[in-house]
Amino acid sequence: MRRLTLLVALWSRFKGEVRMVWAMLRTPATPLVSKAIAVMALLYLLSPFDVISDFIPIAGWIDDGLVVAGLLWLAYRFLPTELYEALRRRTAG
């Protein structure tokens, strides 16, 4: 039961981040560097070339998650604070 709760929480967080990135990419006020890094994160996630191959079941998935999370963190750091908070409020629902 505890694992199911954790999976539901992770899925909810994932959906929230997808909404945040989508809003960030569609907002004209978003700096180009933030958009470029977010696109790089998406391309890495979809790319067949990884640091650790996805054929190694758990390690490959963790690798993808960590790289994408790091790139999104970097993209968010380039956002002005007001824009970041406005996007978070808009995508919170």
N, C-alpha and C positions, 0 to 999 in steps of 0.2 A: 504494500500500500504506500509506503514511504517513497519508493522508487517511482511509482505512478504520479505522485504529487510533484516530485522533482521534474519528471518529464513534462507535465502540464505547465509548470512554472517556466521551464526552459522554452517550451513551444510558444508560450505567451510572450516571453521576452524577445524571441526571434521575430515574431510577427510585428512587435512594436518597433524593432530595429529596421525591419523591411519598410514599414510605413515611414519611419524617420528618414531613411536614405531616399526613398521615393520623393518625399516632400522636399528634401534638400536638393535633389537633382532638378526638380521642377521650379524651384524658386529662383527668380532672376537675380536676387540680391546675394546669392551664394557665390563666394569667391571661386574662380575657375580652378584653383589648386585643390579645393575641397571636392569639387565635382570630379576632377581627374583621379584623385586618390580613391574615391568611392567606386568609380568605374574600374580602376585597377583591382580593387577588392573583388568585384563581381567577376572580372575576367579570370582572376586567380581561382576563384571558386569553380568556375566552369571549365577551366583549362585542364587538359589531360596531363600536363606536366606539373609535378608537385615536388616539394622538398622531400617528403616521404610519400611513397606511392600509396594510393588508395587500396591496392591489393592487400596491404597489411591492414586488416580490418579496423582495429581501434586506433592505432597510431596514425594512420592516414587521415582519419576523420578528425582527430584531435589537432593534427597539423593544420588542416584546412581551417578549422575553427579558430585556432590561435592566430594564424596569419590574417584572416579576414577581420577578426576582432581588433588586432593591432592596427591594421590599415584604417578601419572605421574610426578608431580612437584618434588616429592622426588626422583624418579628415575633419572630425569634430573640433579638434584643437585649432584648426585654421578658420573656423567659423567665428564671426563676432559674437560676443556673449549674448547680446540682445536677440540676435537671429537664432542662435542655438536654443535659447529659452522659449522663444516664440514657436519654433518648430516643435519642440518637445510638448508644449501645451497643446498645439494643434493636433498632434498625433497621439496624444495620451488616451483618447477615447477608443 
